[in-house]
Amino acid sequence: LEINLRHGDPLALADQVFRFKRTIREAALNHDMYATFMAKPIQGLPGSAMHIHQSIINKKTGQNIFTAEDGKETPEFRYFIGGMQRYIPSLLVMLAPYVNSYRRLTPGYSAPVNTAWGYDNRTTAFRVPVSDARARRVENRLPSSDANPYLALAASLACGYLGIIKGVEPTGASEGTANEGSVDLPRGLLEAV
């Protein structure tokens, strides 16, 4: 089951995620059930994630800074991805806060295991979905469903921002299966901390 929230201000979206989780839990309890947002509630099955789609809008012009006037990618778009690749491993604890969170980030279970990125590649940590130029964005597929939405959004955006500020070039886009290769993320909570 996938739930999508409409794009918007990060703080307002974090509020919506928090409210959504609370509402689902309360509704389940009213039906004598328990709803969990554990990242890996059932061994042997794919886990639960909180994918974050990110774009940055210029406050003055209202334009997406990831897209140039001619519709092509901007340097800021590439630097944003580069920043996430470089800095997310150091902040993974904010995206995967529990021991169980790291059980989801395992090869062969539809979850990313490294900082690869690609165009519409669902095996990468950072996916660029198919969209028109105005809606160009980067999907961070690393956050677990058990993550604090405020911290996960802040960490993800901060890493992209650092990439823009420091001009961090990303690796080449992955075209094949990226989540069966090298695991270059922390493998557990203690390593992430």
C-alpha positions as CSV (number, residue, x, y, z in Angstrom):
1,L,0.0,0.0,0.0
2,E,1.4,3.4,-1.0
3,I,0.3,6.7,0.4
4,N,1.2,9.9,-1.3
5,L,1.0,13.4,0.1
6,R,0.9,16.4,-2.2
7,H,4.1,18.4,-2.6
8,G,4.6,21.6,-0.6
9,D,6.5,23.2,2.3
10,P,8.7,20.7,4.1
11,L,7.5,21.7,7.6
12,A,3.9,21.4,6.6
13,L,4.5,18.0,5.0
14,A,6.3,16.7,8.1
15,D,3.2,17.8,10.1
16,Q,1.0,15.9,7.6
17,V,3.2,12.7,7.9
18,F,3.0,12.9,11.7
19,R,-0.8,13.4,11.7
20,F,-1.2,10.6,9.1
21,K,0.6,8.1,11.2
22,R,-1.3,9.0,14.3
23,T,-4.6,8.8,12.4
24,I,-3.8,5.4,11.0
25,R,-2.8,4.1,14.4
26,E,-6.0,5.4,16.1
27,A,-8.2,4.0,13.3
28,A,-6.5,0.6,13.6
29,L,-7.0,0.6,17.4
30,N,-10.7,1.4,16.9
31,H,-10.9,-1.9,14.9
32,D,-9.0,-4.0,17.4
33,M,-5.9,-3.9,15.2
34,Y,-2.4,-2.5,15.6
35,A,-0.8,-0.4,12.8
36,T,3.0,-0.4,12.7
37,F,5.4,1.8,10.9
38,M,8.4,-0.4,11.5
39,A,10.8,-0.4,8.6
40,K,10.9,-4.2,8.4
41,P,7.9,-5.7,10.2
42,I,8.0,-9.0,8.4
43,Q,11.2,-11.0,7.7
44,G,11.5,-12.1,4.1
45,L,9.3,-9.4,2.7
46,P,10.1,-5.9,1.5
47,G,10.1,-3.2,4.2
48,S,8.3,0.1,4.6
49,A,9.8,3.3,3.5
50,M,9.1,7.1,3.6
51,H,10.4,8.2,0.2
52,I,11.0,12.0,0.0
53,H,10.6,13.8,-3.3
54,Q,12.6,17.0,-3.4
55,S,12.7,20.0,-5.6
56,I,13.7,23.6,-4.8
57,I,11.6,26.6,-5.9
58,N,13.1,30.0,-6.3
59,K,11.2,32.2,-3.9
60,K,11.4,35.2,-6.2
61,T,10.5,33.6,-9.5
62,G,8.5,30.6,-8.4
63,Q,10.6,28.5,-10.8
64,N,12.1,25.1,-10.0
65,I,15.9,25.7,-9.8
66,F,16.6,22.1,-11.0
67,T,15.4,23.1,-14.5
68,A,17.0,25.8,-16.8
69,E,15.0,28.1,-19.1
70,D,15.6,25.6,-22.0
71,G,14.1,22.7,-19.9
72,K,17.5,21.0,-19.3
73,E,19.0,20.1,-16.0
74,T,20.9,22.8,-14.1
75,P,24.2,22.5,-12.3
76,E,22.2,23.0,-9.0
77,F,20.3,19.8,-9.8
78,R,23.5,17.8,-10.3
79,Y,25.1,19.3,-7.2
80,F,22.0,18.6,-5.1
81,I,22.4,14.9,-6.0
82,G,26.1,15.0,-5.4
83,G,25.6,16.5,-2.0
84,M,23.1,13.8,-1.1
85,Q,25.6,11.1,-2.2
86,R,28.4,12.6,-0.2
87,Y,26.7,13.6,3.0
88,I,23.7,11.2,3.5
89,P,25.8,8.3,4.9
90,S,26.9,10.6,7.7
91,L,23.3,11.5,8.5
92,L,21.7,8.1,7.9
93,V,20.8,7.8,11.5
94,M,18.2,10.5,10.9
95,L,16.7,8.6,8.1
96,A,17.0,5.1,9.7
97,P,16.7,5.7,13.5
98,Y,16.2,2.2,14.9
99,V,17.9,-1.2,14.7
100,N,15.0,-2.5,12.7
101,S,15.5,0.3,10.1
102,Y,18.7,-1.3,8.9
103,R,17.0,-4.7,8.3
104,R,15.2,-2.9,5.4
105,L,18.4,-1.7,3.8
106,T,19.4,-5.1,2.7
107,P,20.4,-6.3,-0.8
108,G,17.6,-8.0,-2.7
109,Y,14.6,-6.4,-1.0
110,S,13.7,-3.5,-3.2
111,A,15.6,-1.1,-0.9
112,P,18.7,0.9,-1.6
113,V,22.0,-0.2,-0.1
114,N,24.4,2.5,-1.4
115,T,24.3,6.1,-2.7
116,A,23.7,5.3,-6.4
117,W,21.3,7.5,-8.3
118,G,19.6,7.1,-11.6
119,Y,16.8,8.2,-13.9
120,D,13.6,6.3,-13.0
121,N,15.7,3.6,-11.4
122,R,13.9,2.1,-8.4
123,T,17.0,0.3,-7.2
124,T,18.9,3.5,-6.4
125,A,19.0,5.6,-3.3
126,F,18.3,8.7,-5.3
127,R,15.8,8.4,-8.1
128,V,14.9,11.0,-10.7
129,P,11.3,10.2,-11.6
130,V,9.9,10.7,-15.1
131,S,8.3,14.1,-15.2
132,D,8.0,17.3,-17.2
133,A,10.9,19.7,-16.8
134,R,8.9,22.0,-14.4
135,A,8.4,19.1,-12.0
136,R,12.0,17.8,-12.0
137,R,12.8,16.4,-8.6
138,V,15.0,13.9,-6.8
139,E,13.4,11.1,-4.7
140,N,15.4,10.1,-1.7
141,R,14.4,6.4,-1.2
142,L,16.5,5.8,1.9
143,P,14.3,7.0,4.8
144,S,12.4,4.3,6.7
145,S,8.8,4.6,7.5
146,D,9.8,4.7,11.2
147,A,11.9,7.9,10.7
148,N,10.9,11.2,12.3
149,P,9.6,13.1,9.3
150,Y,11.0,16.4,10.6
151,L,14.5,15.1,11.0
152,A,14.4,13.0,7.7
153,L,13.3,16.0,5.6
154,A,15.8,18.4,7.3
155,A,18.7,15.9,6.8
156,S,17.9,15.2,3.2
157,L,17.5,18.8,2.2
158,A,20.6,19.9,4.2
159,C,22.7,17.3,2.3
160,G,21.4,18.6,-1.1
161,Y,22.0,22.2,0.0
162,L,25.6,21.4,1.0
163,G,26.1,19.9,-2.4
164,I,24.8,23.0,-4.1
165,I,26.9,25.3,-1.9
166,K,30.1,23.2,-2.3
167,G,29.5,22.3,-6.0
168,V,29.7,18.5,-5.4
169,E,29.5,16.6,-8.6
170,P,27.6,13.3,-8.5
171,T,28.7,10.0,-9.8
172,G,27.3,8.9,-13.2
173,A,23.7,7.8,-13.2
174,S,23.1,4.1,-12.6
175,E,21.3,2.3,-15.4
176,G,21.2,-1.3,-14.1
177,T,20.4,-2.9,-10.8
178,A,22.1,-0.8,-8.1
179,N,20.9,-2.4,-4.9
180,E,22.7,-5.8,-5.4
181,G,26.2,-4.4,-5.6
182,S,28.4,-2.8,-3.0
183,V,26.9,-1.8,0.3
184,D,28.5,1.5,1.2
185,L,26.0,2.7,3.8
186,P,26.3,2.1,7.5
187,R,25.1,-1.5,8.2
188,G,23.5,-0.8,11.6
189,L,22.5,1.7,14.1
190,L,25.8,1.8,16.1
191,E,27.8,2.3,12.9
192,A,25.4,5.0,11.7
193,V,25.8,6.8,15.1
